[in-house]
């Protein structure tokens, strides 16, 4: 996170109002809710994991064993079961 001098970006009137509440301290201004993205949306990681999970669920439906899937995808058996369970829940 980079710090920006408020004098450089805010109108003087707004700066004076803010100084009534915060004077000489750091102030974090969060992103507006409409500007937030969910984890992995910007990089595509969320989509890649969803595609991987779909392949895992399909392989299981086609008869692949949970221990084999865990070893093949370097995940725990618990994670494989969770992926399969979530995939079934979404399909309902």
Kinemage of the C-alpha trace (Angstrom):
@kinemage 1
@onewidth
@group {chain A} dominant
@subgroup {mainchain}
@vectorlist {calphas} color= white
{ca unk a 1} P 0.000 0.000 0.000
{ca unk a 2} L 1.362 3.394 -0.959
{ca unk a 3} L 0.792 6.509 1.057
{ca unk a 4} L -0.400 9.638 -0.711
{ca unk a 5} L -0.233 13.141 0.710
{ca unk a 6} L -3.848 14.303 1.006
{ca unk a 7} L -2.810 17.849 0.075
{ca unk a 8} L -1.799 16.540 -3.336
{ca unk a 9} L -5.093 14.862 -4.211
{ca unk a 10} L -7.947 16.353 -2.157
{ca unk a 11} L -9.649 19.721 -2.562
{ca unk a 12} L -8.656 22.142 0.205
{ca unk a 13} L -12.194 22.306 1.617
{ca unk a 14} L -12.418 18.536 1.931
{ca unk a 15} L -8.970 18.388 3.506
{ca unk a 16} L -10.054 20.876 6.190
{ca unk a 17} L -13.145 18.798 6.994
{ca unk a 18} L -11.086 15.606 7.293
{ca unk a 19} L -8.569 17.388 9.533
{ca unk a 20} L -11.398 18.024 12.009
{ca unk a 21} L -11.537 14.256 12.571
{ca unk a 22} L -7.989 13.099 11.852
{ca unk a 23} L -5.079 15.469 12.335
{ca unk a 24} L -1.532 14.416 11.488
{ca unk a 25} L -2.310 10.673 11.480
{ca unk a 26} L -2.541 8.000 8.835
{ca unk a 27} L -5.986 7.417 7.410
{ca unk a 28} L -6.955 4.336 5.414
{ca unk a 29} L -9.657 4.907 2.827
{ca unk a 30} L -11.101 1.585 1.656
{ca unk a 31} L -12.194 0.775 -1.867
{ca unk a 32} L -15.859 1.436 -2.534
{ca unk a 33} L -17.935 -1.754 -2.336
{ca unk a 34} L -18.837 -1.497 -6.014
{ca unk a 35} L -15.119 -1.407 -6.874
{ca unk a 36} L -14.123 -4.555 -4.996
{ca unk a 37} L -13.414 -7.787 -6.784
{ca unk a 38} L -13.559 -11.234 -5.309
{ca unk a 39} L -10.348 -13.167 -4.782
{ca unk a 40} L -8.821 -14.386 -8.032
{ca unk a 41} L -11.064 -12.445 -10.390
{ca unk a 42} L -8.360 -10.048 -11.518
{ca unk a 43} L -5.716 -12.732 -12.129
{ca unk a 44} L -7.997 -15.480 -13.396
{ca unk a 45} L -7.044 -17.816 -10.541
{ca unk a 46} L -10.667 -18.262 -9.506
{ca unk a 47} L -11.603 -19.423 -13.011
{ca unk a 48} L -8.630 -21.808 -13.211
{ca unk a 49} L -9.506 -23.423 -9.882
{ca unk a 50} L -13.151 -23.752 -10.902
{ca unk a 51} L -12.137 -25.491 -14.121
{ca unk a 52} L -9.804 -27.825 -12.201
{ca unk a 53} L -12.554 -28.635 -9.701
{ca unk a 54} L -14.994 -29.364 -12.524
{ca unk a 55} L -12.493 -31.813 -14.034
{ca unk a 56} L -12.001 -33.479 -10.635
{ca unk a 57} L -15.762 -33.857 -10.103
{ca unk a 58} L -16.227 -35.229 -13.620
{ca unk a 59} L -13.372 -37.712 -13.171
{ca unk a 60} L -14.947 -38.904 -9.919
{ca unk a 61} L -18.324 -39.279 -11.638
{ca unk a 62} L -16.581 -41.369 -14.308
{ca unk a 63} L -15.176 -43.740 -11.685
{ca unk a 64} L -11.849 -42.249 -10.593
{ca unk a 65} L -11.013 -43.110 -6.977
{ca unk a 66} L -10.577 -40.381 -4.375
{ca unk a 67} L -7.044 -41.526 -3.368
{ca unk a 68} L -5.937 -41.436 -7.023
{ca unk a 69} L -7.443 -37.955 -7.544
{ca unk a 70} L -5.738 -36.694 -4.386
{ca unk a 71} L -2.369 -37.990 -5.550
{ca unk a 72} L -2.828 -36.810 -9.133
{ca unk a 73} L -3.819 -33.237 -8.155
{ca unk a 74} L -1.527 -33.000 -5.106
{ca unk a 75} L -4.495 -32.437 -2.784
{ca unk a 76} L -5.649 -34.172 0.361
{ca unk a 77} L -8.451 -36.708 0.167
{ca unk a 78} L -10.448 -34.370 2.384
{ca unk a 79} L -10.065 -31.588 -0.228
{ca unk a 80} L -11.145 -33.922 -3.027
{ca unk a 81} L -14.250 -34.918 -1.069
{ca unk a 82} L -15.046 -31.244 -0.421
{ca unk a 83} L -14.694 -30.413 -4.122
{ca unk a 84} L -16.997 -33.285 -5.078
{ca unk a 85} L -19.539 -32.351 -2.386
{ca unk a 86} L -19.591 -28.678 -3.458
{ca unk a 87} L -19.894 -29.642 -7.109
{ca unk a 88} L -22.903 -31.840 -6.323
{ca unk a 89} L -24.490 -29.048 -4.253
{ca unk a 90} L -24.126 -26.546 -7.118
{ca unk a 91} L -25.607 -29.029 -9.588
{ca unk a 92} L -28.831 -29.361 -7.560
